[in-house]
Amino acid sequence: MRITGSAISGIILLILGVLLLLANVLGIKINFFRLFPGIILLILGIVVLFGQFGGSNEVIFDRKKIDLSEPFREKNILFAEGLIDLNDLSKLEATRKIKVNVIFGSGRIILHREIPTVVHASSVFANLVLPEHAVNFIGSAEYRTGDIETNQPYLDVEANVIFGQLKVAKTSSF
């Protein structure tokens, strides 16, 4: 097993949860309010350690590529590192929107070369890097790629970054 940050934090949470439970069980008094934090830390430690937190549209306490099998839903990267490769999309039949939220994490979005795209990005206490613009701390920016016409379908990406980092690139090389 490769030791990663999520494995270490999972082990620490497991140990803290077990210690709180043992301290409560070995004592004479059983107090629900003392038992509850131990149980929560134990469950959170198991979830972090075995990576069962989040679904196909989100990355939590992990590092992975976000699945685009349901591409036009909200994607979340929380306390993690995630990759969204829009090259996995096929041609658009109608204008579509994808919302990406990065909170206390790091994200990368790779734009599709052939699909016209508008990226509306905002950052709060974060670093946001677009191909032709960067926003540090607080701000917003817009980036367009391809010819966007009123009758033609395009991809509308809304990206929000809070206490994290998001890089948007035209190709997979950064």
URKA-V43026 format. One record per residue. N is the residue number from 1. RES is the residue in one small letter. PSI is psi in whole degrees, -180 to 180 (NA if undefined). OMEGA is omega in degrees with one decimal (none if undefined). BURIAL is + if it has 16 or more other C-alpha atoms within 10 Angstrom, else -. Layout:
BEGIN
n:N res:RES psi:PSI omega:OMEGA burial:BURIAL
n:N res:RES psi:PSI omega:OMEGA burial:BURIAL
END
This chain:
BEGIN
n:1 res:m psi:132 omega:178.4 burial:-
n:2 res:r psi:128 omega:-179.5 burial:-
n:3 res:i psi:116 omega:178.4 burial:-
n:4 res:t psi:176 omega:178.6 burial:-
n:5 res:g psi:-37 omega:179.4 burial:-
n:6 res:s psi:-34 omega:177.4 burial:+
n:7 res:a psi:-41 omega:179.4 burial:+
n:8 res:i psi:-45 omega:179.7 burial:-
n:9 res:s psi:-34 omega:175.7 burial:+
n:10 res:g psi:-43 omega:178.3 burial:+
n:11 res:i psi:-43 omega:178.6 burial:+
n:12 res:i psi:-45 omega:178.7 burial:+
n:13 res:l psi:-38 omega:176.2 burial:+
n:14 res:l psi:-46 omega:-179.3 burial:+
n:15 res:i psi:-44 omega:178.2 burial:+
n:16 res:l psi:-41 omega:178.4 burial:+
n:17 res:g psi:-45 omega:179.0 burial:+
n:18 res:v psi:-42 omega:179.0 burial:+
n:19 res:l psi:-43 omega:177.9 burial:-
n:20 res:l psi:-40 omega:178.3 burial:+
n:21 res:l psi:-45 omega:179.2 burial:+
n:22 res:l psi:-40 omega:178.7 burial:-
n:23 res:a psi:-36 omega:-179.8 burial:-
n:24 res:n psi:-41 omega:-177.7 burial:+
n:25 res:v psi:-40 omega:-178.4 burial:-
n:26 res:l psi:-18 omega:176.5 burial:-
n:27 res:g psi:169 omega:-178.4 burial:-
n:28 res:i psi:-41 omega:-176.8 burial:-
n:29 res:k psi:139 omega:173.3 burial:-
n:30 res:i psi:109 omega:-177.2 burial:-
n:31 res:n psi:122 omega:-177.7 burial:-
n:32 res:f psi:-38 omega:-177.4 burial:-
n:33 res:f psi:-22 omega:173.2 burial:-
n:34 res:r psi:-30 omega:-179.0 burial:-
n:35 res:l psi:-36 omega:-176.0 burial:+
n:36 res:f psi:-48 omega:178.8 burial:-
n:37 res:p psi:-34 omega:177.6 burial:-
n:38 res:g psi:-42 omega:178.9 burial:+
n:39 res:i psi:-43 omega:179.2 burial:+
n:40 res:i psi:-46 omega:179.1 burial:-
n:41 res:l psi:-37 omega:178.7 burial:+
n:42 res:l psi:-47 omega:179.1 burial:+
n:43 res:i psi:-44 omega:179.1 burial:+
n:44 res:l psi:-39 omega:177.8 burial:+
n:45 res:g psi:-42 omega:178.2 burial:+
n:46 res:i psi:-43 omega:-180.0 burial:+
n:47 res:v psi:-45 omega:179.8 burial:+
n:48 res:v psi:-42 omega:-177.2 burial:+
n:49 res:l psi:-41 omega:-176.0 burial:+
n:50 res:f psi:2 omega:172.1 burial:-
n:51 res:g psi:33 omega:179.8 burial:+
n:52 res:q psi:25 omega:-177.4 burial:-
n:53 res:f psi:126 omega:179.5 burial:-
n:54 res:g psi:168 omega:-179.7 burial:-
n:55 res:g psi:-156 omega:-177.8 burial:-
n:56 res:s psi:-17 omega:-179.0 burial:-
n:57 res:n psi:6 omega:-179.2 burial:+
n:58 res:e psi:157 omega:176.6 burial:+
n:59 res:v psi:122 omega:179.2 burial:+
n:60 res:i psi:125 omega:179.9 burial:+
n:61 res:f psi:42 omega:-176.1 burial:+
n:62 res:d psi:-179 omega:175.2 burial:+
n:63 res:r psi:115 omega:-179.7 burial:+
n:64 res:k psi:170 omega:175.5 burial:+
n:65 res:k psi:132 omega:-178.2 burial:+
n:66 res:i psi:132 omega:-177.9 burial:+
n:67 res:d psi:133 omega:178.2 burial:+
n:68 res:l psi:29 omega:177.1 burial:+
n:69 res:s psi:-32 omega:170.5 burial:-
n:70 res:e psi:79 omega:-165.9 burial:-
n:71 res:p psi:-25 omega:-170.4 burial:+
n:72 res:f psi:48 omega:174.4 burial:-
n:73 res:r psi:174 omega:179.2 burial:-
n:74 res:e psi:134 omega:178.8 burial:-
n:75 res:k psi:134 omega:-177.1 burial:+
n:76 res:n psi:137 omega:174.1 burial:+
n:77 res:i psi:108 omega:-175.4 burial:+
n:78 res:l psi:122 omega:179.8 burial:+
n:79 res:f psi:41 omega:-172.4 burial:+
n:80 res:a psi:-176 omega:175.4 burial:+
n:81 res:e psi:125 omega:-176.6 burial:+
n:82 res:g psi:153 omega:179.0 burial:+
n:83 res:l psi:130 omega:174.5 burial:+
n:84 res:i psi:109 omega:-178.8 burial:+
n:85 res:d psi:105 omega:-178.3 burial:+
n:86 res:l psi:-5 omega:174.4 burial:+
n:87 res:n psi:-15 omega:177.6 burial:+
n:88 res:d psi:-11 omega:-179.9 burial:-
n:89 res:l psi:149 omega:172.3 burial:-
n:90 res:s psi:-176 omega:180.0 burial:-
n:91 res:k psi:149 omega:179.5 burial:-
n:92 res:l psi:138 omega:174.7 burial:-
n:93 res:e psi:-30 omega:-179.9 burial:-
n:94 res:a psi:167 omega:178.1 burial:-
n:95 res:t psi:131 omega:-176.9 burial:-
n:96 res:r psi:158 omega:-179.4 burial:-
n:97 res:k psi:137 omega:173.8 burial:+
n:98 res:i psi:132 omega:177.4 burial:-
n:99 res:k psi:127 omega:-179.2 burial:+
n:100 res:v psi:126 omega:177.3 burial:+
n:101 res:n psi:128 omega:176.2 burial:+
n:102 res:v psi:116 omega:-178.1 burial:+
n:103 res:i psi:120 omega:-177.9 burial:+
n:104 res:f psi:43 omega:-178.7 burial:+
n:105 res:g psi:-168 omega:-179.6 burial:+
n:106 res:s psi:131 omega:-178.9 burial:+
n:107 res:g psi:154 omega:174.5 burial:+
n:108 res:r psi:134 omega:174.9 burial:+
n:109 res:i psi:125 omega:177.3 burial:+
n:110 res:i psi:119 omega:-175.7 burial:+
n:111 res:l psi:149 omega:176.6 burial:+
n:112 res:h psi:134 omega:-176.7 burial:+
n:113 res:r psi:-34 omega:-170.6 burial:-
n:114 res:e psi:-12 omega:-179.4 burial:-
n:115 res:i psi:121 omega:175.9 burial:+
n:116 res:p psi:135 omega:-172.6 burial:+
n:117 res:t psi:141 omega:171.1 burial:+
n:118 res:v psi:125 omega:178.0 burial:+
n:119 res:v psi:116 omega:173.4 burial:+
n:120 res:h psi:112 omega:-174.1 burial:+
n:121 res:a psi:142 omega:176.2 burial:+
n:122 res:s psi:150 omega:-179.3 burial:+
n:123 res:s psi:144 omega:175.0 burial:+
n:124 res:v psi:115 omega:-176.3 burial:+
n:125 res:f psi:48 omega:-173.7 burial:+
n:126 res:a psi:175 omega:177.8 burial:+
n:127 res:n psi:122 omega:-178.0 burial:+
n:128 res:l psi:120 omega:-176.8 burial:+
n:129 res:v psi:114 omega:174.0 burial:+
n:130 res:l psi:165 omega:-178.2 burial:+
n:131 res:p psi:-33 omega:-177.6 burial:-
n:132 res:e psi:9 omega:-174.4 burial:-
n:133 res:h psi:150 omega:175.4 burial:-
n:134 res:a psi:142 omega:177.5 burial:-
n:135 res:v psi:121 omega:176.5 burial:+
n:136 res:n psi:142 omega:176.5 burial:-
n:137 res:f psi:-95 omega:-178.0 burial:+
n:138 res:i psi:133 omega:177.1 burial:-
n:139 res:g psi:-177 omega:178.1 burial:-
n:140 res:s psi:160 omega:-179.1 burial:+
n:141 res:a psi:161 omega:176.9 burial:+
n:142 res:e psi:140 omega:179.1 burial:-
n:143 res:y psi:136 omega:179.3 burial:-
n:144 res:r psi:140 omega:175.0 burial:-
n:145 res:t psi:140 omega:-178.6 burial:+
n:146 res:g psi:174 omega:178.6 burial:-
n:147 res:d psi:114 omega:-179.3 burial:-
n:148 res:i psi:116 omega:179.7 burial:-
n:149 res:e psi:158 omega:-174.9 burial:-
n:150 res:t psi:-34 omega:-177.1 burial:-
n:151 res:n psi:-14 omega:-175.6 burial:-
n:152 res:q psi:144 omega:177.9 burial:-
n:153 res:p psi:147 omega:176.0 burial:+
n:154 res:y psi:169 omega:-179.3 burial:+
n:155 res:l psi:126 omega:179.0 burial:+
n:156 res:d psi:114 omega:-178.8 burial:+
n:157 res:v psi:121 omega:173.8 burial:+
n:158 res:e psi:119 omega:-177.5 burial:+
n:159 res:a psi:126 omega:178.6 burial:+
n:160 res:n psi:130 omega:-178.8 burial:+
n:161 res:v psi:126 omega:178.4 burial:+
n:162 res:i psi:121 omega:-179.5 burial:+
n:163 res:f psi:46 omega:-179.0 burial:+
n:164 res:g psi:-157 omega:-178.5 burial:+
n:165 res:q psi:138 omega:176.0 burial:+
n:166 res:l psi:129 omega:176.2 burial:+
n:167 res:k psi:130 omega:177.1 burial:+
n:168 res:v psi:128 omega:-177.0 burial:+
n:169 res:a psi:156 omega:177.3 burial:+
n:170 res:k psi:-32 omega:-179.9 burial:+
n:171 res:t psi:174 omega:-177.4 burial:-
n:172 res:s psi:-13 omega:179.1 burial:-
n:173 res:s psi:133 omega:-179.0 burial:-
n:174 res:f psi:NA omega:none burial:-
END
